[in-house]
Each structure stands twice: as structure tokens, then as C-alpha cells.
Amino acid sequence: MRLNEKLDKAPDIACGTGLSTKALLEIAEDVYGTDLSEEMLKFAEELDKINYSFAAVENQPFADNFFDLITVSSGVHWFDIDKFFSEAKRLLKADPGHCYMIIILYLK
């Protein structure tokens, strides 16, 4: 993804150990990682601009219209996809020309 300037805020949902979360530092000012596994979050590297929290994908601890971008890397196969899309719609900024959602699937 090429951007003229960094986005304001972006989460990596189902971030696990935060490996994919770190990549967001290049494109967003404030980066968040959430996961339902406290064990996985214990291994996430604490970097200055990454805020990690324990949360289910369908119940994220953020305000409505909070994010410019949402990413999910390899966790989507665990989700109730309808609940996730509903939550993503709530979290993404209302301007459809200004928001993105990226889902990365790893297929065998």
C-alpha cells in the first residue's frame, strides 16, 4: 500500500504475537494490536507506538469511526465473519473514500 502520508490510527486484529502489527508502524501514526489470547500477547514486543490489548474480534475496545485502516493477518479463519464485518464497519471511519480493510489469508 502506498500512501502520501501516514494514516492516523490502525489496528491489527487477532494480532497474536504482534509480528504483523509491527508492519503498520510504516503507514500509521498510532498502531494497535488486539488478540483473544493473553498468552500470545505476552510475546508481543512492546514498541513505543504499538498499544496491545486483550479483546475479542467482535467486541473491540475502541470508539466508533476510530480507524482509517483495519488489518487481519491469518486470523480470519477463527472468526464469526458476520460479527467481525459488523464490528469492522463500526470501527472504520465513516468516509468510504478514506478507510481500508486488509485481510491476509494464508492458504496451503
Secondary structure, DSSP 8 states (H G I E B T S, - for coil): ---SS-EEEEEEET-TTSTTTGGGGGTEEEEEEEES-HHHHHTS---TTEEEEE--TTS-SS-TT-BSEEEEES-GGGS-HHHHHHHHHHHB-S-GGG-EEEEE----
